[in-house]
Amino acid sequence: MNRFFAIEKNFRRGLKKTERQAVHFGKGMLNYKRYNRFLRVLGPGLVTGAADDDPSVIATYSQAGAEHCLGLLWVFPFMYPILLAVQESCSRIGAITGMGLAAVIKEHYSRKLLYLSVGLVVVANTLNIGADLGAMAAAAQLFVDIPFAILAVFFALLIILLVVFVSYKTYAKILKWLALTLFVYPVTVFMVGQDWGEILRATFSFRPAITPETMYILVGIIGTTISPYLFFWDTSEVVEEEIAKHNKSKIGEEPKPTRRFLRNLRVDNFVGMTLASVTAWFIVIACASTLFKNGILEIDSAADAARALEPLVQSFPNSGFIAKLIFSVGIIGLGLLAVPVLAGSSSYAISEALGWREGLYRKFHRARGFYIIIILATFVGLGMNFIGLDPIKALVFAAVFNSIAAVPLLFILARIGNDENIMGEYRNGPLSNFFVKLAGGVMALAVSVLLFLTVI
């Protein structure tokens, strides 16, 4: 009898253990489902954030860290809420109107305003495409002995073929993982060892320095963070996302965005822009800790920029080569992601202005004009690399021009976001309105100071 009770007791213990395991398994499955649901929320905002950390960003922030050490870290907490507000406003415009930014301007404002907007974004994007392709070719040359021109043409053709023949959503899903190479900068920062008190003081204390050199890189930082192509791309991609989520069946049709869809857009934007800002902050610190402290104050080549990653692999044989390889993979991967965004942004703007069919969700034969503009934009940008421009300096110049082009576009964006006839109950709130207008005012002031210092 005692043996029987002992067996029963052990059985009950086993049963309770199994129940606990089942509960833990259930909680694990629930967390896994929540994680998967969160990943499904991430879309245009995450791609936009990843594209925002394109080769131009890496070059501009690397130069900022090498030349000014920690002196420009205060820009990041200042720009972060502005970036969030601007991109959230772009997403909301796309979600509520069911149209891209150029189509909204065409329908509600004058043709002069339309042509000004489209012209600015196309010129800025073309400069950026050329600079990014040049940087990709220069980065590849660090570990393959192939002429610069051949590599630049190869990358341009590769991007065109992928955009035309591969679904961009599939393409972006693969390339988003290449953006993980940016995490080598935070790892490098922690490996080198930092005075975190000094870093935090530099980040949260305002340290303006009004010199031509400082203003040039400062305007570049602002322009590469809040870039015109992001306005047009994000707005149009949200429209495509609505089609994918069945909130509408085609571009031009009035959408029916749900509250959940709009909430998910905010989450997506928050994640994408936060990752872009934090990564950029670490790039400056990494380059300040390595390049500036070793007397490399001017980044003249891709090899100079790659040296910022050498502490990451210093324990490995041939660490210089490994650092160059990691840097090159990051530049090339982000370039493959960003160049289609830049060319696509121009194509959305022109196609919407001319009333052509547009959208990466369409096949080539259904939107020939749209894809031909992407091809032309890529080749025109490629052509810039054959007029003697330095690839690294071209990246920083493209960032500065983005700042100039963004000024009028930001005021147009604020005007649309506040227009009750366009946005209805979803027009900008006081906080969003303040930050979008602040973005335009700050960029206008920075560009004006730079031009004044350049002239005198």
C-alpha angles and dihedrals in degrees: 000000000000088000090053092052090047090054091048091049092051090047091054091048090052091047092052090047090051090049091051091049090049090051091049090047090049091050090048091051090048091051090046091052091048090050091049090048090051091051090051089054090059112089134114093011094054093045090047090049092049091047089048087065091060125145090277089060093048092050095045096047092042090054090047092054095042095047103033103023106206094340096107100043090103088073093072103063087041094052098038100079089041091054092048093050095047095049093042089053091051091050092048092050090054093045096048101039098035088221138099120255096261091049090052092050091047093052099044108026142043126291090241090061090046095051092045091052095045093043093052095049094045094051093044092047094048091054090048094048091052092048093047094049090048091050091049091052092046091049092050090052089064090077107014125059098223125127116265094238094054092050093048092051091045093054092046092052092044092053093047093050092048094048094047099041104028126062106253091224090058091042093049093047089059097042095046086072090058087062085070087077086077088071088075087079096060089044090051091050092055093044094053093051122235144214093238092184090060092044092052092046090051091047097050102035122081110238110173118181115186106207128124091247094049094045091049093056092039092054088047091053092051093045095048091048098046102032127175094231090061091060094056097035097049093046093051095042091054087056089053089047089055089054090050090049090046094241084130135003102225144003112280095031116115108260129226103211115187123219088248091054091051092047090050089051090057092049091047091049093046093052095044097046094042092053091047093050097044092047091050090050090054092048090059092047093047092051092044089052095048114019100033094044090051094050097255098136099156124052105212100163145015088260090060091051091047091058089074087074098049094097087060092064102022092121091058124085112258091015092170091062093047091050090051090048093052091046092049094049089052095048094045095044094048090044091054088053098042103043094062088048091052094045091041091051091055091046094051090050096048095040092050091047092051095040095243125151109267141174138104088236088070123083119245095257090053095053107022095155092051093052094041089058090052089051093046093046090052093049094045089051089048090054090062089070092065098060097073101266118157106241097221096043089046089059092056092044090052089053091052092049089050087060092053093047093046096060099078091033092058092054089049089050091051090049093052093045090054097044108109091195089061105031102026111186090353097066119129117296120225094267095046090045092051095051096044091051090043089055091055093045095048093048092046091051094046093048092046092051091048093050091047093051091046093052096046 
